[in-house]
Structure formats: structure tokens, C-alpha cells
Amino acid sequence: MGTTHNNAPINMSVKQTAKALIHDGNYDEAILDKVEMSIRAYDPCLSCATHKLDGTLPIRIDIVNRQKERIDTLTNTS
């Protein structure tokens, strides 16, 4: 239930993190780790955190331009 209550603040933190790390259209795979850190700061439910044995939280980031068109997708899952 905690993750449900924290959904809006998690989304705001992810957006702020992405805005802070993407400059002039430049970004790299390292953004995935920073976004994961911003999510884990809210201590998502233990069951979500333990779904993968390696402890990696599955992250998918759609990079969009000012017109909200997706220009790239980054993910740490295969």
C-alpha cells in the first residue's frame, strides 16, 4: 500500500531526476541507475523489490522531445 500512496511523489522524483540528467538532448545509460535511486528512496514494497534475484528494479525510460514524441527508450531489462 505504501507504494500506492507514494506513486505521485515517485513520479515527480523520476521526472526531476530525468530533467536534471538530460541536457540538450544528451543522455546515456547511467540515467537508469539514477532513476532507480529516486524510486528506491521511497522504499517501494518489499515484494516488488525482491522479484528479481539480482536486486535490480526493472526500469524503462522513454525519452521524449518537447512535442512529447518518443525519440528513444532505455531499459535495464532484456
C-alpha positions as CSV (number, residue, x, y, z in Angstrom):
1,M,0.0,0.0,0.0
2,G,2.9,2.4,0.7
3,T,3.9,2.4,-3.0
4,T,0.4,3.3,-4.0
5,H,0.4,6.3,-1.6
6,N,3.8,7.3,-2.9
7,N,3.1,7.0,-6.6
8,A,2.7,10.7,-7.3
9,P,5.9,11.7,-5.4
10,I,7.8,8.9,-7.1
11,N,6.7,10.1,-10.5
12,M,7.7,13.7,-9.6
13,S,11.1,12.5,-8.4
14,V,11.7,10.5,-11.6
15,K,10.7,13.5,-13.7
16,Q,13.0,15.8,-11.8
17,T,15.9,13.3,-12.0
18,A,15.4,12.9,-15.7
19,K,15.3,16.7,-16.3
20,A,18.5,17.1,-14.2
21,L,20.3,14.5,-16.2
22,I,19.2,15.2,-19.8
23,H,20.8,18.3,-21.2
24,D,20.5,19.5,-24.8
25,G,19.3,16.0,-25.8
26,N,22.3,14.3,-24.4
27,Y,21.9,11.3,-22.1
28,D,23.3,7.8,-21.5
29,E,22.6,4.5,-19.8
30,A,23.8,5.9,-16.5
31,I,20.4,7.7,-16.2
32,L,18.8,4.3,-15.4
33,D,20.8,4.0,-12.1
34,K,19.9,7.5,-11.0
35,V,16.2,6.9,-11.8
36,E,16.2,3.7,-9.9
37,M,17.8,5.5,-6.9
38,S,15.0,8.1,-7.0
39,I,12.4,5.3,-6.9
40,R,14.1,3.3,-4.1
41,A,14.2,6.4,-2.0
42,Y,10.5,5.9,-1.4
43,D,11.1,2.2,-0.3
44,P,8.8,0.5,-2.8
45,C,7.0,-2.5,-1.4
46,L,9.3,-5.4,-0.4
47,S,7.6,-7.8,-2.8
48,C,8.4,-5.5,-5.7
49,A,12.0,-5.1,-4.6
50,T,12.6,-8.9,-4.4
51,H,11.0,-10.0,-7.7
52,K,14.5,-10.3,-9.2
53,L,17.2,-12.3,-7.5
54,D,19.9,-9.8,-8.5
55,G,18.0,-6.9,-6.8
56,T,17.7,-4.9,-10.0
57,L,14.5,-2.9,-10.2
58,P,13.2,-3.1,-13.8
59,I,13.4,0.3,-15.3
60,R,12.2,1.6,-18.7
61,I,12.6,5.2,-19.7
62,D,11.0,6.7,-22.7
63,I,13.0,9.8,-23.9
64,V,10.6,12.3,-25.4
65,N,11.1,15.6,-27.2
66,R,9.3,18.8,-26.5
67,Q,6.4,17.7,-28.7
68,K,6.0,14.6,-26.5
69,E,7.2,12.3,-29.3
70,R,9.3,9.3,-28.1
71,I,12.8,9.5,-29.6
72,D,14.4,6.7,-27.6
73,T,13.8,4.1,-25.0
74,L,16.3,3.0,-22.3
75,T,15.8,-0.2,-20.3
76,N,17.8,-2.3,-17.9
77,T,15.8,-5.4,-18.7
78,S,16.4,-7.8,-21.6
